[in-house]
Amino acid sequence: MRASTIAATYLFLLALLIPWYWPADQGGLFLGFPLWAIASLAVLFLISLFTAWLCLRDVGDEE
């Protein structure tokens, strides 16, 4: 995987991590937590999985 693709994936996931896209009047709760916090934790989990996948995959010479 190219470095530019990895960087773009991280930037996309980090943009999803910030709850700026939630409406201000959205006040839903799930198990006592705001829904935006649950969504942020889910994206953080995806970032962790992506990082683990990058570290564990076979990194051969692409050139």
C-alpha positions in Angstrom: 0.0 0.0 0.0 1.4 3.4 -0.9 2.2 6.0 1.7 -0.3 8.5 0.1 -3.1 5.9 0.4 -2.3 5.3 4.0 -2.1 9.0 4.8 -5.5 9.6 3.1 -7.1 6.8 5.0 -5.8 8.1 8.3 -7.0 11.7 7.4 -10.5 10.3 6.5 -10.8 8.3 9.7 -9.6 11.2 11.8 -12.1 13.5 10.1 -14.8 11.0 11.1 -13.5 10.8 14.7 -14.3 14.5 15.3 -18.0 14.8 16.0 -18.4 18.0 14.0 -21.0 16.4 11.7 -23.5 15.7 14.5 -26.4 18.2 14.6 -26.3 20.4 17.7 -29.9 19.4 18.7 -29.0 15.7 18.6 -29.4 14.6 22.2 -29.8 10.8 21.9 -28.3 8.6 24.5 -27.2 4.9 24.4 -26.4 3.3 27.8 -26.1 6.8 29.2 -23.5 7.9 26.7 -24.2 10.5 23.9 -24.5 9.0 20.5 -21.7 11.1 19.2 -19.3 9.7 21.8 -20.3 6.1 20.8 -19.6 7.0 17.1 -16.3 8.5 18.0 -15.3 5.4 19.9 -16.3 3.2 17.0 -14.2 5.2 14.6 -11.3 5.1 17.1 -11.7 1.3 17.0 -11.5 1.3 13.2 -8.3 3.4 13.4 -6.8 0.9 15.8 -7.8 -2.0 13.5 -6.3 -0.2 10.5 -3.0 0.5 12.4 -2.8 -3.1 13.5 -3.4 -4.4 10.0 -0.6 -2.1 8.7 1.8 -3.4 11.4 1.0 -7.1 10.9 0.8 -7.4 7.2 3.7 -8.6 5.2 5.6 -5.5 4.2 7.5 -6.4 1.1 9.4 -4.2 -1.3 6.9 -2.7 -3.7 9.5 -1.5 -6.1 
